[in-house]
């Protein structure tokens, strides 16, 4: 991939987005016919690579739903979304009204449009659900919200090269075929993680699943299908990625909503090939 190209911007805010390290990912992704992303999130890597085909997956059905809406009917869907981005809708009462409507609606189009609204107007761009599956991120209190029309258009154009599907990472790996290249961006292990009983509260991605992902990556690479994984660099990830080629580096991470409270975190790109 050409590291001199300007990276494309995803239309969704996303915790752990990959824009800051996209050039490092470019430098480690092998050539291939189809990119497979089992943890697509905001799909930054998909947007910024040039594979002929793309299998883009996630367990978050709302993410996949909005991608499918942009793929199937962008001419109507994008203007439909824009109607929610009025200045009068950028206030708490409207936000909670729309959040309640999002949690009740059965309409895929309306849910996708409201998902975009909530993503831009909610606190820190978080995507979080309660135990009943209800979106529960509070109002973000932003002074100005810009409708991301340009980025929605860019995504819809690129989406013609992709299949978007809701499924877990094991199912994605079961679909591997010759010519594929996998890029995996799982929920990161915590920097101080050392025991296998840890559970991600929001995403329920366990340390055993981290190990399983590494095993599948190694097994898939043994079939001639390379797999690149992003994660924090810890003793735990060094161990589970010990049979991969490791590229390590520092990334500045925000540890609060205040811009002056940031720290550097060590990350790793593990390439199984």
C-alpha positions in Angstrom: 0.0 0.0 0.0 1.2 3.5 -0.8 2.1 5.2 2.5 2.3 8.6 0.8 -1.4 8.7 0.2 -3.6 10.8 2.5 -5.7 8.5 4.7 -9.5 8.5 4.3 -11.6 9.4 7.3 -14.2 7.1 8.7 -17.6 8.7 9.2 -18.1 7.1 12.7 -16.3 8.1 15.9 -14.7 5.0 17.3 -12.7 4.1 20.4 -9.4 2.7 19.4 -9.7 3.9 15.8 -6.8 3.1 13.5 -6.1 6.5 11.7 -3.1 7.2 13.9 -1.4 4.0 12.9 -2.7 3.4 9.4 0.7 3.8 7.9 2.2 1.2 10.2 -0.7 -1.2 9.2 0.0 -0.4 5.5 3.6 -1.4 6.1 2.7 -4.8 7.5 -0.3 -5.9 5.5 0.6 -8.4 2.8 -0.8 -8.3 -0.7 -3.8 -10.4 -1.5 -7.1 -10.6 -3.3 -9.5 -10.2 -0.4 -9.3 -8.4 2.9 -11.1 -10.0 5.8 -11.8 -7.9 8.9 -13.5 -9.8 11.7 -13.5 -6.7 14.0 -14.2 -3.9 11.6 -15.4 -1.1 14.0 -15.2 2.1 12.0 -13.6 0.3 9.1 -10.6 2.6 8.8 -8.4 -0.2 7.4 -11.0 -1.2 4.9 -11.3 2.4 3.7 -7.6 2.8 3.4 -6.6 -0.3 1.5 -7.0 -1.4 -2.1 -8.0 -5.0 -2.1 -10.3 -6.2 -4.9 -12.7 -7.7 -2.5 -13.5 -7.2 1.2 -15.3 -9.3 3.8 -16.1 -6.8 6.6 -17.6 -8.3 9.8 -18.4 -7.4 13.4 -20.6 -8.7 16.2 -22.2 -5.2 16.5 -25.2 -5.5 14.2 -25.8 -1.7 14.3 -22.4 -1.1 12.7 -23.0 -3.6 10.0 -26.6 -2.3 9.5 -25.4 1.2 8.7 -22.8 -0.1 6.3 -25.4 -2.1 4.5 -27.7 0.9 4.3 -24.9 3.0 2.7 -24.2 0.2 0.3 -27.7 -0.5 -0.8 -29.3 3.0 -1.1 -27.0 5.9 -0.4 -28.9 8.4 -2.6 -31.9 8.2 -0.2 -30.2 7.1 3.0 -27.6 10.0 3.3 -30.2 12.8 2.9 -32.5 10.8 5.3 -29.7 11.0 8.0 -29.0 14.6 7.4 -32.5 15.6 8.6 -31.5 14.6 12.1 -28.5 16.9 12.2 -30.4 20.1 12.9 -29.0 22.6 15.4 -32.2 22.2 17.3 -31.5 18.5 17.8 -28.2 19.2 19.5 -29.6 19.3 23.0 -30.2 16.8 25.8 -34.0 16.5 25.6 -33.9 15.6 21.8 -30.9 13.3 22.3 -32.7 11.2 24.9 -35.8 11.2 22.8 -33.9 9.9 19.8 -32.0 7.4 22.0 -35.3 6.0 23.2 -36.6 5.8 19.7 -33.5 4.0 18.6 -33.9 1.4 21.3 -37.5 0.7 20.3 -37.6 0.9 16.5 -37.8 -2.2 14.2 -37.0 -0.2 11.1 -33.4 -0.9 9.9 -33.2 2.4 8.0 -34.4 4.5 11.0 -32.1 2.6 13.4 -29.1 3.2 11.2 -29.8 6.9 10.9 -30.3 7.2 14.6 -27.1 5.2 15.2 -25.2 7.9 13.2 -26.9 10.7 15.2 -26.1 9.0 18.5 -22.5 8.3 17.5 -21.9 12.0 16.7 -24.0 13.5 19.6 -23.2 11.0 22.3 -20.4 11.3 24.9 -17.0 10.7 23.4 -18.4 8.8 20.5 -18.8 5.8 22.7 -20.8 2.8 21.6 -22.2 1.0 24.7 -25.3 -1.1 25.5 -26.8 -2.2 28.7 -27.5 -5.8 29.7 -30.9 -5.6 27.9 -29.2 -4.5 24.7 -30.3 -0.9 25.0 -27.9 1.9 23.8 -27.1 3.8 27.0 -24.4 6.4 26.2 -25.2 9.8 27.7 -25.5 13.1 25.8 -22.2 14.6 24.7 -22.8 18.3 25.1 -20.8 19.3 21.9 -21.2 22.9 20.8 -21.1 22.1 17.1 -21.9 18.9 15.2 -21.1 18.6 11.5 -23.0 16.2 9.3 -20.3 13.9 7.8 -21.8 13.9 4.3 -18.4 13.7 2.4 -17.3 10.7 4.5 -20.6 8.9 4.1 -20.3 9.4 0.3 -16.7 8.0 0.3 -17.8 5.0 2.3 -20.7 4.3 0.1 -18.5 4.3 -3.0 -15.9 2.0 -1.4 -18.7 -0.3 -0.1 -19.3 -1.6 -3.6 -16.2 -3.7 -3.1 -17.4 -5.3 0.1 -19.7 -7.7 1.8 -20.8 -6.6 5.3 -21.9 -9.3 7.7 -22.7 -9.6 11.4 -20.8 -12.5 12.9 -18.1 -13.4 15.4 -14.4 -13.8 14.6 -14.5 -17.6 14.6 -17.1 -17.6 11.9 -15.0 -15.1 9.9 -12.0 -17.4 10.1 -14.1 -20.4 9.0 -14.6 -18.5 5.8 -10.9 -18.1 5.0 -9.8 -19.0 1.5 -6.7 -18.7 -0.6 -5.9 -15.2 -1.6 -7.3 -13.7 1.7 -5.5 -11.4 4.0 -6.8 -11.0 7.6 -6.6 -7.9 9.7 -7.8 -8.3 13.2 -8.5 -5.4 15.7 -10.0 -7.1 18.7 -10.8 -5.3 21.9 -7.4 -4.7 23.4 -6.1 -6.4 26.5 -5.6 -4.0 29.4 -2.0 -2.8 29.9 -1.8 -4.5 33.2 -3.7 -7.7 32.3 -2.0 -10.9 33.5 -4.8 -13.3 34.4 -7.1 -15.3 32.2 -10.2 -14.5 34.3 -10.3 -10.9 33.0 -13.5 -9.9 31.1 -14.3 -6.9 29.0 -17.3 -5.4 30.7 -18.7 -3.8 27.5 -17.6 -6.2 24.8 -17.3 -9.5 26.8 -14.1 -10.4 25.0 -12.2 -12.6 27.4 -8.5 -13.5 27.7 -9.4 -17.0 26.5 -10.8 -15.5 23.3 -7.6 -13.5 22.9 -5.7 -16.8 23.0 -8.2 -18.4 20.6 -7.8 -15.6 18.1 -4.0 -16.1 18.2 -4.4 -19.8 17.7 -6.7 -19.3 14.7 -4.3 -16.8 13.3 -1.5 -19.3 13.5 -3.6 -22.1 12.0 -4.8 -19.9 9.2 -1.2 -18.7 8.4 -0.2 -22.3 8.2 -2.6 -22.6 5.3 -0.9 -19.8 3.4 -3.3 -17.1 4.5 -1.6 -14.2 6.4 -3.1 -12.7 9.5 -2.2 -9.3 11.1 -3.4 -8.5 14.6 -3.3 -5.2 16.5 -3.2 -5.1 20.3 -1.5 -3.6 23.3 2.1 -4.8 23.9 2.1 -6.7 27.2 3.7 -9.9 28.6 0.5 -11.7 27.8 0.4 -10.6 24.1 4.1 -11.3 23.7 3.4 -14.9 24.8 0.3 -15.5 22.6 2.0 -13.9 19.6 5.4 -15.5 20.1 5.2 -17.3 16.7 4.4 -14.1 14.8 6.6 -11.3 13.5 6.1 -8.4 15.9 6.3 -4.7 15.1 6.1 -2.5 18.3 5.6 1.2 18.7 4.1 3.9 21.0 0.7 5.5 20.5 -0.7 8.4 22.4 -4.0 7.5 24.0 -6.5 9.7 25.7 -7.3 8.5 29.2 -10.1 11.0 29.8 -12.2 13.5 27.9 -9.6 16.2 28.7 -7.0 16.7 26.0 -4.3 17.4 28.5 -4.6 14.1 30.2 -3.0 11.7 27.8 -0.3 9.0 28.0 1.6 6.8 25.6 0.7 3.2 25.3 2.9 0.5 23.7 1.2 -1.3 20.9 2.1 -4.3 18.7 1.3 -5.5 15.2 1.6 -9.3 15.1 2.0 -10.8 11.7 1.3 -14.5 11.3 2.4 -15.7 7.8 
